[in-house]
Amino acid sequence: MIIVKSLFITSVISFLFGFGFRNITGFWEAFSIAYGIQVVTAFVYSSYKLTTNNDTAEEFNAQIQELLDMSRVTFECPCNNNRMTEEIFVGVDNIFKCEKCGNDIKVDTKIDPVLQTTPVDIKGVSFDSLIKEKDEKEQSYN
């Protein structure tokens, strides 16, 4: 139905273009030129739109694959006969079947928050120089 509607609109516009330029080029010549221009323009636009959509889809798939790669973990089955590499996600049951022993394995995720600190200079002495001094003292005792 959409194609029929598009052809009808294209024909009407071409008819009006042909009617407007009938004294200069003739009705059918102007009609044909207008129809051709509209078809070529529609083809170029739809090709551009498809290319843009394909590029967007490829970029989206690459980002999804990158996220899956970051979630991939290798672990050992409790039977000690099989190493598996699977995607592990927080907040869901991560249950996998071992190919060797046939048992279902549930992988739990544990989240341990760790406080991140930045060493600060004390009285003009940097933390790195204090570590270096400590290492030198330890080497002199040995």
PyMOL commands that set and color helices and strands:
alter all, ss='L'
color gray80, all
select helices_A, chain A and resi 2-20+27-70+127-141
alter helices_A, ss='H'
color red, helices_A
select strands_A, chain A and resi 72-76+83-87+94-97+104-107
alter strands_A, ss='S'
color yellow, strands_A
deselect
rebuild
show_as cartoon
